[in-house]
Amino acid sequence: MLGLPTELREISGELTPESVVTRYPDIAGGMPAKLYGKNRAERVLKSAGRLLPWLLKRVK
């Protein structure tokens, strides 16, 4: 186990469907870029921004 804090584990769980939709557009049922409005995109970016620093520390 990576020791991911609970809050970040929850964020990771929220981001997983986002990565699937953007990586496999046929699953999304449409062009991923058209599925994201401003609010959704900002929410996803904010969540990713909270998770990324923790991940980068572990990669080095």
C-alpha distances in whole Angstrom, upper triangle without the diagonal:
4,6,8,11,12,15,13,11,15,16,14,15,19,19,18,21,23,21,22,26,26,25,27,30,32,29,30,34,35,35,32,33,36,33,32,35,34,33,30,29,29,27,24,25,25,21,20,22,19,16,17,18,14,13,16,15,12,14,17
4,5,9,11,14,11,10,14,15,13,15,18,17,17,20,21,20,22,25,25,24,26,29,31,29,30,33,34,33,30,32,34,32,30,33,32,31,28,27,27,25,22,22,22,19,17,18,16,13,14,14,11,10,13,12,9,11,14
4,6,9,11,10,9,13,14,13,15,18,18,18,22,23,22,24,27,27,26,29,31,34,31,31,35,36,35,32,33,35,33,31,33,32,30,28,28,27,24,22,23,21,18,18,18,16,13,15,14,11,11,14,12,10,13,16
4,6,8,6,6,10,10,9,12,14,15,15,19,19,19,21,24,24,24,26,29,31,28,28,32,33,32,28,30,32,29,28,29,29,27,24,24,23,21,19,19,18,15,14,15,12,10,12,12,8,9,12,12,10,13,16
4,6,5,6,9,10,10,12,14,15,16,20,20,20,23,25,25,26,28,30,33,30,29,33,34,33,29,31,33,30,28,29,28,26,24,24,23,20,19,19,17,14,15,15,12,10,13,13,9,11,15,14,13,16,18
4,5,5,6,9,10,11,12,14,15,18,19,20,22,24,25,26,28,29,32,29,28,31,33,32,29,30,32,28,27,28,27,24,22,23,22,19,18,19,17,14,15,16,13,11,15,15,12,14,17,17,16,19,22
4,5,5,6,9,10,11,13,15,17,18,19,21,23,23,25,27,28,31,28,27,30,31,30,27,27,29,26,24,25,24,21,19,20,19,15,15,16,14,11,12,13,10,9,13,14,12,13,17,17,17,19,22
4,5,5,6,9,10,10,12,15,15,16,18,20,21,22,24,26,28,26,25,28,29,28,24,25,27,25,22,24,23,21,19,18,17,14,13,14,12,9,10,11,8,6,10,11,9,10,13,14,14,16,19
4,5,5,6,9,10,11,14,15,15,17,19,20,21,23,25,27,24,24,27,28,28,24,26,28,25,23,25,24,22,19,20,19,16,15,16,15,11,12,14,11,9,12,14,11,11,15,16,15,17,20
4,5,5,6,9,10,12,14,15,17,18,19,21,22,24,26,23,22,25,26,26,23,24,26,22,21,22,22,19,17,18,17,14,13,15,14,10,12,14,11,10,14,15,14,14,18,19,18,20,23
4,5,5,6,9,11,11,12,15,16,17,18,20,22,24,22,20,24,24,24,20,21,23,20,18,19,19,17,14,15,14,11,9,11,10,6,8,10,8,7,11,13,12,12,16,17,17,18,21
4,5,5,6,10,10,10,12,15,15,16,18,20,22,20,19,23,23,23,19,21,23,20,18,21,20,19,16,16,16,13,11,12,12,8,8,11,10,7,10,13,11,11,14,16,15,16,20
4,5,5,8,10,10,12,14,15,16,17,19,21,18,18,21,22,22,19,21,22,19,18,20,21,19,16,16,17,14,12,14,14,11,11,14,13,11,14,17,15,14,18,20,18,19,23
4,6,7,8,10,11,12,14,15,17,18,20,17,16,19,20,20,17,18,19,16,15,17,17,15,12,13,14,10,9,12,12,8,10,13,12,11,14,17,16,16,19,21,20,21,25
4,6,5,6,9,10,11,12,14,16,18,16,15,18,19,18,14,16,18,15,14,16,16,15,11,11,13,10,7,10,11,8,7,11,11,10,12,15,15,14,17,19,19,19,22
4,5,5,6,9,10,11,12,14,16,14,13,17,18,18,14,17,19,16,15,18,19,18,14,14,16,14,11,13,14,11,11,14,14,12,14,17,16,15,18,20,19,19,23
4,5,5,6,9,10,10,12,13,10,10,13,15,15,12,15,16,13,13,16,18,17,13,13,16,14,11,14,16,13,13,16,17,15,17,20,20,18,21,24,23,23,26
4,5,5,6,9,10,11,13,11,10,13,14,13,9,12,13,11,10,13,15,14,10,10,13,11,8,11,13,11,10,14,15,14,15,19,19,17,20,23,22,22,25
4,6,5,6,8,10,13,11,11,14,15,14,10,13,15,13,13,16,17,17,13,12,15,14,10,12,15,13,11,14,16,14,14,18,18,16,18,21,20,19,23
4,6,5,6,8,10,8,8,12,13,13,10,13,15,13,14,17,19,19,15,15,18,17,13,15,18,16,14,18,19,17,18,21,21,19,21,24,23,22,26
4,6,5,6,8,6,5,9,9,9,7,10,12,9,11,14,17,17,13,13,16,16,13,15,18,16,15,19,20,19,19,23,23,21,23,27,26,25,28
4,6,6,9,9,8,11,10,9,6,8,11,10,10,14,16,17,13,12,15,15,12,13,17,16,14,17,19,18,18,22,22,20,22,25,25,23,26
4,6,9,9,9,12,12,11,9,12,14,13,14,18,19,20,17,15,19,18,15,16,19,18,16,19,21,19,18,22,23,20,21,25,24,22,25
4,6,6,7,10,10,10,9,12,14,13,15,19,21,22,18,17,21,20,17,19,22,21,19,22,24,22,22,26,26,23,25,28,27,25,29
4,5,5,7,6,6,6,10,11,10,13,16,19,20,17,16,20,20,17,19,22,21,20,23,25,24,24,27,28,26,27,30,30,28,31
4,5,6,7,8,9,13,13,13,15,19,22,23,20,20,23,23,20,22,26,24,23,27,28,27,27,31,31,28,30,33,32,31,34
4,6,8,10,10,13,14,12,15,18,21,22,18,19,22,21,19,21,24,22,21,25,26,25,25,29,29,27,29,32,31,30,33
4,5,7,7,10,10,8,11,15,18,18,15,15,19,18,16,19,22,20,20,23,25,24,24,28,28,26,28,32,31,30,33
4,7,8,12,10,9,13,16,19,20,17,18,21,21,19,22,25,24,23,27,28,27,28,32,32,30,32,35,35,34,37
4,6,9,7,7,11,14,17,19,16,16,20,20,18,21,24,23,23,26,28,27,27,31,32,30,32,35,35,33,37
4,5,5,7,9,12,15,17,15,14,18,19,17,19,22,22,21,24,26,26,25,29,30,28,30,33,33,31,34
4,5,5,7,10,13,15,12,11,15,15,13,15,18,18,17,20,22,22,22,25,27,25,26,30,30,28,31
4,6,6,9,11,13,11,10,13,15,13,14,17,18,17,19,22,22,22,25,27,26,26,30,30,29,32
4,6,8,11,13,11,11,14,16,15,16,19,20,20,22,25,25,25,28,30,29,30,33,33,32,35
4,7,10,11,9,9,13,14,13,15,18,18,18,20,23,23,23,27,28,27,28,32,32,31,34
4,7,8,6,6,9,10,10,12,14,15,15,17,20,20,21,24,26,25,26,29,30,29,32
4,6,5,6,9,10,11,12,14,16,17,18,20,21,22,25,27,27,28,31,32,31,34
4,6,5,6,9,10,11,12,14,15,16,18,20,21,23,25,25,26,29,31,30,33
4,5,5,6,9,10,11,12,14,15,17,19,20,22,24,24,26,28,30,30,32
4,5,5,6,9,10,11,12,14,16,17,18,21,22,22,24,27,28,28,30
4,5,5,6,9,10,11,12,14,16,16,19,21,21,22,25,26,26,28
4,5,5,6,9,10,10,12,14,15,18,20,20,21,24,25,25,28
4,6,5,6,9,10,11,13,14,17,18,19,20,23,24,24,27
4,5,5,6,8,10,11,12,15,16,16,18,21,21,22,24
4,5,5,6,9,10,10,13,15,15,16,19,20,20,22
4,5,5,6,9,10,12,14,15,16,18,20,21,23
4,5,5,6,9,11,12,13,15,17,18,19,21
4,5,5,6,9,10,10,12,15,15,16,18
4,6,5,7,10,10,11,13,15,16,18
4,6,7,8,10,11,13,14,16,18
4,6,6,7,9,11,11,13,15
4,5,5,6,9,10,11,13
4,5,5,6,9,10,11
4,6,5,7,9,11
4,5,5,6,9
4,5,5,7
4,6,6
4,6
4
